[in-house]
Amino acid sequence: MNVFLPADILIPDVESMEKWSVIACDQFSSQPEYWKDVKKTVGDAPSSFHLIFPEAELEDVDENEKIKTINWNMQSYLEQGIFQKYEKSYVYVERTLKNGSIRRGLVGMIDLEAYDYSENSSSRIRATEKTVTCRIPPRVRIREDAPVELPHVLLLCDDRSDGLMEWLSGKKEEMRKVYNFNLMKEGGHISGWLVSGKLAKDFEKKITSYENISAEMPYAVGDGNHSLATAKVCYEKYKKTHSDTENANAPARYAMVELENIHDEALKFSPIHRIVTETDEEALLDELQKTCCAPNGYPVQWYTKERQGVLYLNPNKSRLAVAILQNFLDEYLKNHRGQMDYIHGEEALKNLAEKENAVGFLLPAMEKRELFPYVTESGTLPRKTFSMGHATEKRYYLEARQIR
């Protein structure tokens, strides 16, 4: 059986889809003003904002009360008939980004029996970065009693011929368009077409062929790994108290995702840089040079307040510069003073490196073609290896699925 499947998809029938659809809860976590503006924009209108827990609010609200409110809102939306259900279907998505490029995807669901987020997983669906297990319990508390899931997970396939999304794109005239609107706060534009009936069955044959060809690892999680790990944990808890027959058809066994082709030209990998503050930058650089560098290695530029230069990281230690640097910093900071952080953007890194007792490392972008081979051969990537586009290009909540 395929591990990427059609789902009973819920799409809201509301006056304002722009107010309905908000960005993933883990974005703008250090910019509470973003979420305050979202709240003001949405008001009392039906919105996914009322069904999620933005991480920017974690320190400011009562967690238990917030979760109760979320679950109550979900149930209320179901009872009000806000959602239109499309059974055993997919939704083909075209997201027009701010730069004008169009990123294509397909909303469906995955079988969580085929997913394992552990570092040395051999499952058919794998995490791309190390899962920080302490981030899962708070998310479990949100999901375990929720009647509905709204995904922000982006699942990647390694479809070099582009036979999946290209085929769907060519069938748009045969599909019903189910939404078409501008996303709030510079999110661009999004359109969705229903893939159902014969078209869904025809696509299932194509996905079967792809999964058979890519048997060892057809899918990797690009964004939303901790959300998917949460769904897995909830399903494993469910299994312990239900029979095999119940587990086979349980909504909890599945999780909704958007599938995208890693080779889509509109899908960009951006590097995530490293900064170490409150440290002896000269001692850190000397130790890095002694233990991790070699002639003709991977060039990584570094910056301090007074100086800058290039280190060449030894390729024998890893096929990725970020893995060599992250492993070194993890070990070094166990025994030396310093605080590490992850920085998006070259200018932001340089500005932070202007502080006293700080050193910043400007990392190269990971080549997309390296992702599947690396995860297959070496396991999960170091945390914060890459970002799939800028913050406003992340997935917005839109479709939903009933999970209890």
N, C-alpha and C positions, 0 to 999 in steps of 0.2 A: 504494500500500500504506500502511496505517496506520503511524504511528511509535510508538504505544503499543500493545503487543501482549500476548497471553497468553504464559506461560512454563512451562517444566518446573520446577515449584516443589518445593523440598525442605522438608518440615516435620518437625522432630524428634519421634520417638516415645520420650519419656523419662519417668522417674518424676516429676520435678519440672520443670514448665515455668517456674515462678517462678525456679528456679536457672538454667535455660537462658538466659533473656532478660535481657540487661543493656543499659544505656543507651549511646548513641552515644559513640565513643571520644574525641571532641573536647569532651565535657562535663566539668565539674569538673576542668579541667586544672591549676588552681592549688590544688586541694584533694585532695592525695594520700590523705588519710585516708578520703575517700569510696571510692576504689578499693581501699584496704586492707580496708575493711569488706566490699566486694563479694567480694574474694578469700576472706575468711574465711567469708562466707555460702555461697559456691559450693563451696569445698573441692575435692574430686576428682570431683565430680559432672559429668556431661556438661553443658557450658555454652558459650555463645557467648563468654564471657569468655576461654576458652582459645584462641579463634580470632581475637582482635583485639589491637591494640596501643594501649592507652590512652595518650593524649598526656601524661598526668600521669607516666608512667613513662619518657618519652623520655630524661631525663637520668640515670636511675638504673640502667638495664640495658644489657647489650651488645646493640646493635641487630641485628647479624647473627645472633647466637644466638637472640634472641627471634623473629625472622622464621622461622628454620629450625624452631623449636619450633611456631610457629603452623601452618606448612605440614604438618608431621608430624602434628599433631593433626587437621587437616582431613582428610588422607588416612586416618588411623586411624578417624575417625568414619564416613567413607564405607565403609571395609572392614568395620566392625562392623555396618553396616546400621542405624545410628541414625536415618537419614532415611527418611521415606516420600515417594516421588516422585509428584507429581500432574502429568501431562503436559498441555500446552496448556491451562492453567487460569489463573484469577486467584484471589485471596483477597480477599473483601470484609471490611473491618476496621471495627470500632467500638471506639474508645478512650474509655473513661470517665475523664475527668480528675479531679483532686483536688477541683475545685469542683463536680463533678457533671455538667458538660456533656459531651456525647458528640460526638466528632470522627470523621467518617467518611472512609474511604479505600479504595483498591483497589490491591493489590499486583499488579504485572505487570512488563513490561520495555520498555525503549525501544530504538529503533534508533539507535546512536551516529552513523550517517551523517547523521542529522537534527539533531545537536547540535554546537554550536560555542560555546566559552566566551570567544571574543575580544570585546573591548569593543564593536565596531561590527558584530557578527554580524547576518546576515539569515536565519539558520537557523530552522527551525520550533520547535526547542527551544533556549532561550537561558538563559545565566546571568543572575541578577538583580544580582549584585554583582561588582566587579572581582576577577578571579582573581589571587592572589598566587603567581606561578609558582614561587617558591623553595619553596613548600609542597608542590609536586607530586612532585619526585624521591624523597623518603623514602617517600611513599605508593606510588609505582610499584614500589619495591623490595619492598614487602609484597605487592602484587597480581600482579606479573608471573609469579611461579611458583606462585601459590596455585591449588589445584584447585577452590576454592569461593569464592563471594562472598556476603557478608551485607550487605544494604543498610541505610544509615540516611538515604538520600536521600528527601526529600519533594518531589515534583513537583507544581506547581500548574496547574490549568486555570481558565479564565475562563468558567465555566458559569453565567451569570446566572439562567437558568431552573431550575437545579439538576436538570436532566433525567437526569444520569448517576447520581449517588449516591442520589437519591430513588427512581429505578427499582430500583436494587439493594436498597435498604432494603425495598422492597415485595415483594421476591422471597425474603426470608430463609426463609420456610416451605418453599420448594422446594429449598433448599440444605442441604448437610451441614455441620454445625458441626465445625470441625477443631481449634479450641482455644478455651479459655474459662478465664481465670485472672487472679489479681492479680499485677501487676508489682511487683518489689522496690523498696524504698527510695522509697516515696511516689509511685510511677509511675502509680497508679490501677489500672484494670482494662482488660483487652483481650479481645475476642472476635473470632473469624474464621470465615467461612463460605466453603466452596469454590464457585467459579463455574466450572463445567465443562460439557462436552457442549453441549446445545442452548442453555442459558442463556448460555454463553460466546459462542456464535455470534450469539445475539440481541443481546448487549451489544456485540459487534464492530460490528454495524450502527449502533448508537447512537454509538459512538466515531467511526465513519467520518463520520457526519453532523456531529458536533461538529467534527472536524478540517477538514472541507470548509468549514464556516461560518467557522471561525477560521483560515483557510488561511495567513495571513501569520505568525502566531505563536500556535499553540494552547497551548503549554506554556512555563512558566518554572520554573526551579529555585528552590525556596523555602529548602531546607536541604540541606546536604551537597554544595555546589557543587564543592569541591575533591576530594571523593571521586569525583564524576562526571567531573570533568576528568581525574582519574587513569585512570579506565576508558577515556576517549577517547585519552589518550596511549598506553596499552598497546595499544589496537586499532590505532592508526596505526603503531606499531612492528611489529605482527603483519602488517599489510597489505604492508609492504615486502618481506617474505620469503615471501609466499604468492600464489597466482594469484587472479584475480578470481572464479573458480568456488569456490575454497576460502574466500575472504573472504565470499561471499554467504551461506554457511551456518555460519560460524564462531561458536561461543559467545562469542568475544571481541568480536564486533560489537555485542553487546547488553549492557545493564546493567539490573539489577533496581532498581525504585523503588516507592515508594508514591505513588499519585496522590491528590491532595486538591483540593477545590474552594475557591478563594480566598474565595468568598462564604459558606462554611460559618460559621454564627454562632459555633461553638465554636473556630474558628481565629482567634486574636488576634495582632495585630501590636503589639509593645512597642517603644518607642524605645530607642536606645542612645545614651547621653549622652557628652560629651567632657570630659576634664580635661587641662589643661596644667600641669605642675609644673616647678619649677626655672627659672622664667621671670620676666621683669619684667612683671607682670600689667597695670600701668597702661599701659605702652607697647604691649602687645598689644591691649588694649581700644581705645586711641586709634587704632591703625592699622586695626583692624576697623571702627571707626566711620567713619573717613575713606574707606575704599575699598569697603565692602560694604553700607552702610546707606542707607536712604531713608525718608521719611515714609510711613506706612501700609504698611510692609513686613511681613514675617513676624516676629512677636514671639518673641524667644529670651531667656529669663532667664539671667543670669550671676551667679556668686557668687565672692567672694574672702573672705579671713579677716575683713576689716574692713567690706566693703560688699557690696551686691547691687543689681542693676538690670535693665533690659530694653533690648535692642538690637533694631532693626527692620531685618531683612535685605532688601535690594533684590530684589523679585520679578523684575526684568528679567534678573537674573543666572542664575536657574534657577527651575523650578517647585517645587523642594523646598528648604526651609531647610537641611536637613542637607548638601545638595550645595554650597550657598554657603559654609557654615561649613567643611566639610572641605577644599574647594579653597583657601580662605584659609589655613587652618592648615598645609596641606601646603607652600604657598609661603612662608609667614612663617617656619616653622621651618627652612627651608633656610639662612636667613641670620641667625637669632636663636636664642639659647639657649632650651631648653625641651624637655620630654618629653611627648608626647601619649599618652593611654590612652583606652580605651573602657569605659564604666561602665554596668552594668545597675542600674536602680533610682534613684529620686529621692533617698532618704535617703543612700544610699551616695555619691552625687555631692556632696551638701551636706557630708557629713563630710570627704571628701577635700579639698574646697575650703577647709576650715578651716586647712590647712597654710600655712606661710609660702611666698610666691612661687608661689602656685597660683591658677588661675582655672578654674572649672567652668561648662559650658554645658548648660542643661537643654533638651533638644530636644523638640519636639512629636512625637506618634506619627504615623507615615505612614498615610494613609488607604489601606485595601486596594484600593479601586477605582482608585487612582492607579498601581498597580504595572505592569499590562500596558501602559497608554498611555505611561507614562514610558519603559519599556524599548524599546517599539516605536519611539518618536520620538527618544529621546536616548541609547540604548544602556544599558550597565550602570549600576547605581546606585553611589554611593560605597560603599566597604567599610563594613561595620557600620552600615548604614542602619536596619535593624530586626531584631528577634528574633521568631521565631514561637513565642510562649509562653515560659514559664519553663523553666529547665533540666530539671526533672523531667517536663516535657511533651514533650520531644524524643523522637524515635523510638527505641524499643528494638529491638535485634537479635532477630529471630525466624525468619523465613523465610530460605531460602538457595537458591542456584542453582549448579550445576556449570558451571565456565567453562573446563575443559580435561579 
